[in-house]
Amino acid sequence: MSGIWDELTGQADAIRAVRSAAAGDGLAHSWLITGPPGSGRSTLAYAFATELLARPGDLEHTAAQVAARTHPDLAVLSTEAVIIKIEDVRKLVTASQFSPAVGRYRVMIIEDADRMVERTSNVLLKALEEPPERTIWILCAPSEADLLPTIRSRVRTVRLRVPSVDDVAELVSRRDEISLPEATRAAREAQAHIGMAHRLATDEQARARRRRTMELALGIRGVSAAVQAAAELLDIAGQDAKQITEERDAEERDQALRSLGVEPGGTVPPALRAQLKALEEDQKRRATRSLRDGIDRILVDLLSLYRDILLLQLGVDLEPVNLAIYADLTTAAARATPAQTLATLDAIGEARTRIEGNVAPALALEAMLVTAIRRDPAGAR
């Protein structure tokens, strides 16, 4: 199998479907790739695009162009803001009308298509209803339910599954040159999310933040501790978001300055400052989204923690996600009832919903963590 598919794991059926289509067997004009976070939606989209765009004997060169997003027949819309802007979709729709410059097709990819509001989705819908003969649309979203029914009716869906822990561990071990036991622990704690498994396997700071998240949750003995833990979890999420975005922001600024002809450390001419200002605004929006994503990663980790505790309380013989802190899990399981653990799991789910609905994260986390108060055996309840 070609190397462009090597970053996908456990998705043989999906790969087979799109490769067959790229070879001319049932190629639709509009595709939707769905799957849970970390399953490889974007990876599959770009590998599919590469085979659609490649001319005979030119797969390697095309793959490099797609990876760099420089292929003349590829247009990409991705965002790290909370929503996709309607003007960006309009630009993409306009670009979709052009004929291919060098290949068989023109490929339009929208990552995180679920971030389009209804008005924006309707702009895209018009393009999907009457696509040019040689234009292929590829949308990515967590599920079909995240898109309007009118859009769902006009796409062919390819569903990715959650890869197994073993599949992700093998990929991380091979790609990042990590020992298989270390990669397996990272894959398990990442709950088979490929990107997060990579971070946990290669970044000690990411591992430390996750350990601290568990310590905070298991150490809550009263309301004041819950409030303090909420504040620290917000700080952890902020540190995580900053690490992800800071280096990328600096690289983007340097690239922008070079493209504008400004030397590193040089003064930006007044006429060019508006362009840099626009970049800074985009980066601020990305920082907001990264912080929200960081909070959600913490809540997903806490879901795994209390899921492990509940399984122990119910005597279910399944391997814990947080196997490395098994002794702490057994202590926590003895300190609460299954009903209390279920209440905390429900509260975590409610916190995720509230934060997605723009409730202040600190308030949502505090309300959730109050349900995680566990008294010491000798303490009064």
Summary of the structure (lengths in Angstrom):
residues: 381
radius of gyration: 23.2
end to end distance: 60.5
largest distance: 74.7
contacts: 1164
relative contact order: 0.09
helix: 63%
strand: 7%
